[in-house]
Amino acid sequence: MQANILIDKRGHARLIDFGLSTIIQPHIGQSHLVATSIHPGAVRYAAPELVLSDDVRDLGLVEKTDIYSFGCVMLQILSGRPPWYEIKSERLEFRIVVMISEGRIPQRPDGHPEIMDSDWKFIQKCLQFKPELRPSADKVLDFVVHRFHSPGNPA
């Protein structure tokens, strides 16, 4: 399995493999990224609109597709298992696409470490089938800041 998130010596996450993105119409000091294709390996983290559509060019969806991917990454970080770990099939990518087309999301892992209910509830919000139902990037940031800076938090 290919790892697209690496951790540096100081414990900071570093994203790699931007093969799904391309720069379009850069503005002064900014770049806008848009998904252009899906390849095996990324399907575990890809939003339904990327997996099920042949043409995703609506820039309004970019943030919401990233929110879906964030939910998948959060699930993996908290559980130690990749999204869709429950699928045991030689045709993994195909099975994931079928599950997504049925409106399903990755299962909540059981065992250790256990995902707290509040975290699972937020992951489920990020994994909503309809992009407009997913939280905004600001709400994700608020959740993360409060999650890791609240008193009594085990993290």
Contacts in CASP RR format, 6 or more apart in sequence:
PFRMAT RR
TARGET T0000
AUTHOR 0000-0000-0000
METHOD contacts of the structure
MODEL  1
MQANILIDKRGHARLIDFGLSTIIQPHIGQSHLVATSIHPGAVRYAAPEL
VLSDDVRDLGLVEKTDIYSFGCVMLQILSGRPPWYEIKSERLEFRIVVMI
SEGRIPQRPDGHPEIMDSDWKFIQKCLQFKPELRPSADKVLDFVVHRFHS
PGNPA
1 41 0 8 1.000
1 82 0 8 1.000
2 17 0 8 1.000
2 41 0 8 1.000
3 16 0 8 1.000
4 15 0 8 1.000
4 16 0 8 1.000
4 17 0 8 1.000
4 42 0 8 1.000
4 45 0 8 1.000
5 13 0 8 1.000
5 14 0 8 1.000
5 15 0 8 1.000
5 16 0 8 1.000
5 73 0 8 1.000
6 13 0 8 1.000
6 14 0 8 1.000
6 16 0 8 1.000
7 13 0 8 1.000
7 14 0 8 1.000
8 14 0 8 1.000
18 33 0 8 1.000
19 37 0 8 1.000
19 39 0 8 1.000
20 35 0 8 1.000
20 36 0 8 1.000
20 37 0 8 1.000
20 38 0 8 1.000
20 39 0 8 1.000
20 42 0 8 1.000
21 33 0 8 1.000
21 34 0 8 1.000
21 35 0 8 1.000
21 36 0 8 1.000
22 33 0 8 1.000
22 34 0 8 1.000
22 36 0 8 1.000
23 31 0 8 1.000
23 32 0 8 1.000
23 33 0 8 1.000
24 32 0 8 1.000
24 33 0 8 1.000
24 34 0 8 1.000
25 32 0 8 1.000
26 32 0 8 1.000
32 59 0 8 1.000
32 62 0 8 1.000
33 62 0 8 1.000
34 56 0 8 1.000
34 57 0 8 1.000
34 59 0 8 1.000
34 62 0 8 1.000
35 50 0 8 1.000
35 56 0 8 1.000
35 62 0 8 1.000
35 65 0 8 1.000
38 46 0 8 1.000
38 50 0 8 1.000
38 51 0 8 1.000
40 93 0 8 1.000
41 93 0 8 1.000
43 51 0 8 1.000
43 92 0 8 1.000
43 93 0 8 1.000
43 96 0 8 1.000
43 97 0 8 1.000
44 72 0 8 1.000
44 82 0 8 1.000
44 83 0 8 1.000
44 84 0 8 1.000
44 96 0 8 1.000
45 68 0 8 1.000
45 69 0 8 1.000
45 72 0 8 1.000
45 73 0 8 1.000
45 83 0 8 1.000
46 65 0 8 1.000
46 68 0 8 1.000
46 69 0 8 1.000
47 64 0 8 1.000
47 65 0 8 1.000
47 68 0 8 1.000
47 69 0 8 1.000
47 131 0 8 1.000
48 68 0 8 1.000
48 100 0 8 1.000
48 101 0 8 1.000
48 103 0 8 1.000
48 129 0 8 1.000
49 56 0 8 1.000
49 61 0 8 1.000
49 64 0 8 1.000
49 65 0 8 1.000
49 131 0 8 1.000
50 56 0 8 1.000
50 65 0 8 1.000
51 96 0 8 1.000
51 97 0 8 1.000
51 100 0 8 1.000
51 101 0 8 1.000
52 97 0 8 1.000
52 100 0 8 1.000
52 101 0 8 1.000
56 65 0 8 1.000
61 131 0 8 1.000
63 136 0 8 1.000
63 137 0 8 1.000
64 131 0 8 1.000
64 132 0 8 1.000
64 134 0 8 1.000
65 131 0 8 1.000
66 137 0 8 1.000
67 126 0 8 1.000
67 131 0 8 1.000
67 134 0 8 1.000
67 135 0 8 1.000
67 136 0 8 1.000
67 137 0 8 1.000
67 140 0 8 1.000
68 126 0 8 1.000
68 127 0 8 1.000
68 128 0 8 1.000
68 131 0 8 1.000
68 134 0 8 1.000
70 126 0 8 1.000
70 140 0 8 1.000
71 123 0 8 1.000
71 126 0 8 1.000
71 127 0 8 1.000
72 83 0 8 1.000
72 106 0 8 1.000
72 126 0 8 1.000
72 127 0 8 1.000
74 119 0 8 1.000
74 122 0 8 1.000
74 123 0 8 1.000
74 126 0 8 1.000
75 81 0 8 1.000
75 83 0 8 1.000
75 106 0 8 1.000
75 109 0 8 1.000
75 115 0 8 1.000
75 123 0 8 1.000
76 82 0 8 1.000
76 83 0 8 1.000
78 113 0 8 1.000
78 115 0 8 1.000
78 119 0 8 1.000
78 123 0 8 1.000
79 109 0 8 1.000
79 113 0 8 1.000
79 115 0 8 1.000
80 109 0 8 1.000
80 113 0 8 1.000
81 109 0 8 1.000
83 106 0 8 1.000
84 92 0 8 1.000
84 95 0 8 1.000
84 96 0 8 1.000
84 99 0 8 1.000
84 106 0 8 1.000
85 106 0 8 1.000
85 107 0 8 1.000
85 109 0 8 1.000
86 106 0 8 1.000
86 107 0 8 1.000
87 95 0 8 1.000
87 96 0 8 1.000
87 99 0 8 1.000
89 95 0 8 1.000
103 129 0 8 1.000
105 124 0 8 1.000
105 127 0 8 1.000
106 127 0 8 1.000
108 115 0 8 1.000
108 120 0 8 1.000
109 115 0 8 1.000
115 123 0 8 1.000
118 147 0 8 1.000
119 147 0 8 1.000
122 135 0 8 1.000
122 143 0 8 1.000
125 133 0 8 1.000
125 134 0 8 1.000
125 135 0 8 1.000
126 134 0 8 1.000
126 135 0 8 1.000
126 140 0 8 1.000
127 134 0 8 1.000
128 134 0 8 1.000
135 143 0 8 1.000
147 153 0 8 1.000
147 155 0 8 1.000
148 155 0 8 1.000
END
